[in-house]
Amino acid sequence: MTRLVPGLIALAAGMTVAAAAAVAQNRLAAPGRPIGSISTRGDLIVFTLDENALGRANLFDLGKQTLRFRPDAGGYRVEHPAFTWDAEFGSQAPPRTPVPLRNFSFPFAGRTWDTLNVDTTGSIGLGGGVTIGRFDQLQTAAQALVNKAPSICVFMKPRMSGPHFVKELADRVVVTWTLTEPAGGIQDFTWTPTVNRFQAVLAKDGTIQMSYDEVAAKDAIVGVYQSAGAGPSPSVVAAVDLSAAKPDEGPFTTVYEAFHYLALPNHRDLTCTVLQALGDKFDFLAYYADFRVDNQEAGTPSNGPLGGGPNGGAVTGIGAEQKNLASYCTAGRFQWQFIQPVYVGANQMQAYPPADFADTNTRNIGSYLHQLGERTPDGRIPAYDYALSQIGHEMGHRWSAFVSARVNGETIPLGPTHWARGLHAPVPFAFQRPTEASAMGGGVWQDNFDGTFTQLDDDYYVPATGYSYLDLYLMGLITSSEVPDFFILRNVAPAGRDASDRAIVKADRTKVTIQDVIAAEGPRQPDVDHAQKQFNTGIVVMVEHGKTPSAELIERGNGIRAAWIDYFATVTGRRASMTATVR
């Protein structure tokens, strides 16, 4: 999971680096503020949001309805005819392949088009595809599309998959999607595929009709975007409630609605709400909730001020600097956290997958069930394996993976953010398998001594894995002399698979030593004799205003808490310990 690094800048369109840096610094420096009340239940922190602290959700409400966008004076009026559905879908169209129109050209955005860019995300681009950022909130992304290429968002939702079909008639073209939300993975909200079937009819006269037969998903962008460039005046651009829009409103050049969950919190507000109520006694904070937020992924990035623990003081030699302590309401202890809550119904908040779950995707836990089950008395994988993958990875970003190595005068980044795929990063204290690569990336590579290398474990953190020798050094848990020489593969190119279906690559091998890392970053301070060894995580369960935590949230919060304590002790070789207490 990409996490947000203090000082990492994403450039908005037309923004200079200097301007973006100033905006980012101001945003980072702004102090957090309480946005809820805090109580405790056992060793769980109960965080009750203030009313409207994260706005209000606006969930999809157009099931079994048809919308008609009727052209008028260069814009559109929204109508609500009776629900119609063409059950003859036509031919399945290849993914990511433009669809030519043979019988007519479609009038849209001031010109006619003879090609449609139909996307699996439920959109039709005119002149190009329709995309939003990985972590963009739909409620803000919907507005941002106004200034992008002309498009028709029938049910624009990232990460969907499945076929779409095209049928062209003399006076119209019918596009039908039958898609599923992502299923089975650590960042998913469902173990099994869902049904999302919707349809667009584009008529020769420019009329656009959208129909929703069966839709499991509750968040998406729906609308017609004609405007591009600097954007039209507000009089012709409208964000509306499509279910209540009337034909006498408009006409609108662009008209849309964003269906979404609660807004993402400001992560410093989360920290300050907890620390100001309970005190500066936590090194880490992990948030879980009875509600969903406006994110297409079930997991969360992470961030923090890189505080120095109970004794304070900055950690140096790890390629990342302590900063912005006051904006997180900490005097110096607090270090790292989730930046948004994980939903209680997400895959990663469930102790186990369904009993009949199976998956061949090696990024998903389902493909490891038999292998991991052989190692336990009851034949089951460790409880909350996905949750441990997430929290182990995100909290590991407190120390990793920022460093470079200086090898023969050349500075070689070993990340950034996650260890490079070609970094040989074996785990000395494995969590559940004999051979594991670091939870922070990299891999375990077997040198075949013929210019090729076999990947014994990959750079993903599912199933949950431990920390590499390099991670443990950066954590202050082992000395530099305990880190064996390793290597990084560069110029990596695929070279087939072995009899066990493991990837083989051709690559150039560069030897790296811990002294090469120290040459680039300086020694890790405090050193292993003075580094923090005991850590405390606040496990926070969040609810909306006026609500109490569900039984599932309490049970799963406690389950993750116990599993995290055991995981941390195991993967650090019991050279460090984790508590999760409010006292």
N, C-alpha and C positions, 0 to 999 in steps of 0.2 A: 504494500500500500504506500503510495506516495504520501509523505507527511510534509507539513508546512514548516519550513526552516526560517527562523528569524532572519530577516534581511533578504530572503528570496523574493524576487519581484516578478510579477506577471504584468506585462505591458498591455494596457488598453490601447485600442485603435487610436493612432495619432498622438500618443503620449510619449514624450521623450524619456530617456533613461533617468535623467536627473529629476524630472517631474514625478515619474513613477516612484523613484527612490524616496522623494520627500513625502509622497502620499503614504507609501508603505511604512516609513518610519513613524509618521504621525499616528497611523493606525496601530502600530505596535506599541507606541509609547502611551497611548490613551489608557488611563487606568480603568480597570474593570469596575462594575457597580453591581450591587446585589439585585437579583431579578426574581427572588423567591424567598421562602422561609425554609429553615432547616430544623429537622428533628432527627432522632435516631431510633432504630429498632434493632436491638442487639448490637451487632457490629456493622450494621448497614447504616449509611447516611441517607435519610429520606429528604429529598429536595422537592418542595412543592412550588411550582411556578406561580409568580404573580399573575393576575388576570391579564390576558392579552400580551404577556411577556414575549411570546414568539408569534404574535399575530393569531390569525385564525386559518384553519384548513379550509380548502375549497375543493371538495372531492367530485369526481366525475358523476354527472347526473343526466346523461343523454342516452342511457341504455334504451333500446327499442324505440329510438326516435330518429327522425330524418331532419336534417337542416338543409335549407336551400338558400344559396347566396345568388340573388338575382341581380344581373348587371343593370346599372342605372346611372347615367351621366358620368361615366368613368369610374364609378364606385360600385358598391354592392348594398343591397338591402337584405336583411335576414328574414326568412320566412320559415314556417313550421307546417309543411304538408303532412299528410298521413304517412306513417312509417312504410317505406317501400324497400324491397330487397330483391335483387336479381340473383336467383339461385344458380344460374348458369355462369360460372366464373370465367370461362374461356381458358386460355392456355397459361400454364405457369411460366413466368418470365424469369430469365436468369438473374441472379443477384448482382447488384452493382453494375448493371448494363443498361444504358439508355434505351428507352422504348420509343421507336419511331411511330409517328402518326401517318398513316397512308391515305386515309379518306378525306381528311380535312386538317386545317391548321387551327390551333386553339388560341382564341384571343385573350390576352392577359397582360396586365401591366403596360398597356400602351403599344403592344405589338402582337404579332401572331407567332406561334411556336409549333414546330413540327416534330419536336422531340421532348419527351418527359423523362426526368431523372427520378425514378421511383425508388424510394429507399425503404429498407427493412424497418426503419424507425417510424414508419407510418406517415411519411411526408412525400410530397412531389415537388421537386425543384425545377424551376424554369431557368435554364442557363447555367445550372450548377447544382450541387447537392446542398442539403440543409444539415448543419451540424451545430452542436453546442458543446461546451467544455465538459469534461468528465465530472467535475464537482459543481457545475452550475445549478443553481436553484431554478426550477421551472418557472416560478413566478417572476423572476428577473430575466431569465433567458427569453421568455415570451416577448417581453418588451424589446430586448436587444435585437431580436430578429427583424424588427422594423427597418433597421438600417443595413440589412443584408440583402442578398439576392432575392428576387421575387420567388414566392413559394406558396404552397398550399399544404397546411398542416391538418391532416385528417385525424390523426391520433399520434402526434409526434412525441415519442417516448424512447429515449436512448436504451440500449442494451437489449432490445427485443430481438427475436430471431424467428425464422419460419418463412414459408413461401408467400409470394404474392402472385396474383393472376391478372392478366390483361385481356379484355375483349373489346375489340373495336368494331363499331357499327357505322352505318352511313352518317349518322348525325350525332354520335356520342361515343365516348370511350369509357369503359367500366374497369376500375381497378379495385381488386378485392385483396385484402390482407387476412391471413389467418396465422396469428403469431402467438408466441409464448413469452412471458417474462423469463429472465434467466433463472435456472433452477439447479439446485443441488450443490451450489458453491458456497464458499465462506462469505461472499459478499451478497448473497441472495436472500430473498424473503420467502422462498418456497422450496420445498424439496422436489416437487413434481411439476411438470409443465402446466401452465394455465392457458385458458382459451380467450383469445382476443380477436374477434372477427368483425371487421368493419369494411366499409366500401365507399368509394368516391365515383361519382358519375360526372364527367366533364363534357358538356354539350357544345355543339358547333356554334351556338349563339353566345357562348361565354358563361352560361349558367353552370354553377357548381353545386352538386348535391352530395351530402355526406350522410351515411346511414350506419347505425351501430346495432348489430344483431346480438352479439354476446361479448361482453367486455368485463374481464375479471379485474384488470388494473383500474386504479382509482385516480391516477395522476397522469397528465399529458398536456400537450399544447394543442389546441384546436383553433383553426382560423385561416383567414385568407390574407396574405401579405403581398400587396402590389408594390408598396413603396420601397425605395432603395436610395442609396446616397445619403445626403444629409438628413433626410426624413421630412415628411410633410408637416403641415401645421396640425395642432391638436384637433382642429375641427373636422379633419377627415381620417384621423386615426383613433380607434376606440377599443379599449379593453372592456368587454361587456359580459353580462350574464347571458350566454347564448340561449339558455332555456327560456329566458323571459324576454328576449329581444323582440321588438315589434317591427313590422314592415314599414311603418311610418317614420321610423328612426333612420337617420342617415340621409343620403347614401355615404358609405364609408369606403375610402380607398383601401384601408387596412382595418380589419375587424377580427378580434381574437379573444380567447379566454384561456387562462392558465388554470388548470386543475392541479392542486398541489396539497402537500401536507404542511405541517407547521414550519415556520421559517427556521433556518439554522441559527443557533445561539452565537453570540460573541463568546469565544472560549474564555476570555479573561473575566467576563461576567460570571461564568460558571465557577471559576476558581475563587473569585472574590466572595461570591455568595457563601461558599463552603468555609473558606479560611476565616472570614470575618465572624462567622457564627461559631465555629468550633476551635479556632486557633490554628497557628502555623505549625501543625504537627504531622503533615503528610509530605512524603517525597513524591508520590504519584497519586493521580486521581483517575478513576475509570467510571464512566457514566453509562447507565442502562435505564430504559424508560418504557412506560406503558403506552407511549405514543410514537408515531413516526415523524421524522423531519424530512424536509424537502431535499432529499438526496437519493439518487438512483442506486446507490450501493448501501448495503446493510451495515457495513463496517464504518470505520472512521479514520481520518488522518489523526495526527498527533502534533503537539507543540508544547513549548514551555520555556521558562527563563533559564533553565540549566542551573538551578540553585545548588548549593553545596552541602545539603543535608543538615543534620542537627548541629554540626560544628561550624557550618557556614564555610565561606571561602570558595573560590572558583577552582574548578577542575581544569587543568591545562594539559596540552600535549595530545588532545583528542580531536583537534581540527575544528572545534566549535567553541564559541565563547559565551560566557554567562552575560546576560543582559536583561533589561526591563523587569527587574525584580519587583519594583514598586507597582508596575502596571498589573501584576498578578497578586497584589496585596500580600506579598511575602517579604519577611525580613531577610531571607536568604536561604531558607530550607527547601522550599518547594521546587521541584525539578521538571516534571513532565506530566502530560495528561492526554487523554482523548479530547478532541475538540468538539465533539457532539455525542449525544447519547445513542447507544445501540438499542434497537427496538426489541422488546421482549419476544415478539413473534418471529424474529429473524432466525435463520438457520443456526447462526453462531451462538444464540442464547438458549439452545436446546441441548440437553445433556447428550442425546444420541439421535442419529437419524431414525426415520421410521424402520420398523423391523424388516420390512421387505425391500428396503432401499438398495439399489444397485447402480453403479456408474462405472464407465470405462475411462472417464476423463481423469488423468493423473493429477490434475489440479484440484480435484474434489475428493473428499474423504471417502466417498463410496467405493472408489477403486482400491482402497487399502483395508477394507473391513475384515477380510479374511486374514490378511497378513498380520494386522495388529491384534486381531482376536486370538491368534495362536499363542500370543505372548502373555495372555491373562488367564487366570483360573476360570473365569466365567465365560470366556470366549468373546468378550465385548471389548471394543476400543475404550481407551481411557475416557471418562466422562468429560464433557465440555471440550472436546479436542479442538473444535473450531474456535471457541472462545479463547483457549490458550494460545492458539496460533496468532490470533489478533492481538491480545494483550502482551504476549511475549515479544512479538515483533514491534509493536508500537512503543512499548516502554523501553525496548532495546535501542530505540532512536535517541534516547538520552545520551548514549555514548557513541553510537555507530550510525551511519557509516560515512564519516567525513574525511578520513585521513588520506594522505598521499604517501608515496615512498620515493626517495631519491636514490636512483640506481645508476651508478656510473655516470653521475652528473645530470641525468635526466629525471625530472619530476613526473611520476606516473600516478594519476589519480586511481585509487582503488575502488572508488564509488563512482559518482557521488550519490548521496542519499541512501542507496542500497549498494552492497558490494557488487562489483561488476560480475556478470555471468561467468566470465573466465577466471575469476579469482578462486584459487584452491582454498576452501574454507571449511575443513572438516571439524566436527564437533568432538571434543574430548569427553564430555559428559552427556551422552545421548539421552534423550527423553524417553523414546519408545522403540527405536529401531537400531540395529547394529551400526549402520552407516547413515549419518545425517550431515547435511550441509547446514551452515549457519542460518538461523531464523532471519538474519539480516541480508540474505542473498548469497551470491557466490555459488559454488558447487563443490562436489567431491569429484575430482578428475583423476582417472587412471592413465598414466603415461604409457603408451604402447611402444615407445621407443622406435617408432617409424615415422614420426611427424604427425601422428594422430593421437587422439585422447578420447577415452570413453567416459561418459558422464555417469557416475555411480549414484549421485543424487543431485537434484536440480536446484535452481536458485529461487524456488518458491517455498513458502512457509507452511504448506499443508502437506501431510499432517504436521502437527506441532513438532518443532525441532528445537534443539538447544543452541548455545552460543559457541562460536569458534574460539580457537586459541587467541586470535587477534582481538575478538570481542572481549574476552575475559581479561586480557591485558588492559584494554581501554577502560574496562569497568574497575580496574584496580584490584583484581582478584588473583592474578598470577604475575610473577615477575617476568621481565623481558627474557631471562634465560630459559624460562619454561615454554616459550613460544618457538616451536620448531620452524625451520626455514620452510617457506611455501613458494608459490609461483602464481603468476597471472598469465593467462592465455590471451594473446592479441592476434588480430587479423583472423578471427575465427570464421571458419567456413564449414558447412555441413559436409559430412563424408559417409553418410549412411547410418545404419543401426546394426547392433550386434544380435546374436541369437536370442538374447533376453529382451530385445526391443529397446535397448538403451542407446541414446544418441552417441554417435561418433563424429568428431570434428577434426579438421585439419587446423593447426594454429601454430603460432610462434610462441614458444615458452620463454618467459623472463623470470629468472629466479629473484625472489624477494626475501629479505631477512627483516627481523624486527628492528635491527639497527638502521636499516634503510628507512623505515617509518620514523624512527626517532630523529634521523638526520633531517627529515622533512618537517616534522612537527614539534620536535623537542621531546624530552622525556615526559612520561605521564606523572603528573603531580596532583594530589598527594600520591606518593609511591605506595606499593603494596602493603607496606608495614603501617601506613597511616591512613589509607583509604577507607571510606565508609564501607562497612560490612553488613550493617543491619538497616533495613528499609521498611517503610510503612506505606501501604496503599489505602486510600479511601475508596471503598466501593459504594458508589452513589446510585440510588434508585430514584428516578425522577417521575413525577406525575403532574398532570395539569391542575390548574387552580380549582379548588373545591373537590378534588378527588383524593382517594387513598390508594396505596399500592395494591395491585392485584395479588392474589395468592401465587400466581405463576411468577410474577416479578420478584417477590420475596424469595421464593424457593430457588429460582435460578440465580438470583444475585448471591445468595448464600452458597449455592453450589459452585459458582465461578470463584467466589472468594476462597473456598477451601482448596479448590483445584489449583489456583494461582499460587498459593503458599507452597504447596507440594511441588509444583512445577519449578518454581524459582530455586528451591533448595536442590532439586535434582540436577538442573542444567548448570548450576554453578558449582557442582561437586561438593555442595554443602560448605563452601568457603564463604558463602553469604546466606543471609536468611531474610525472609519477607514476612511481615505481619500485615494484617488488614484489620485494624482496630480503630475505634473512634476515641479511645481513652489515652 
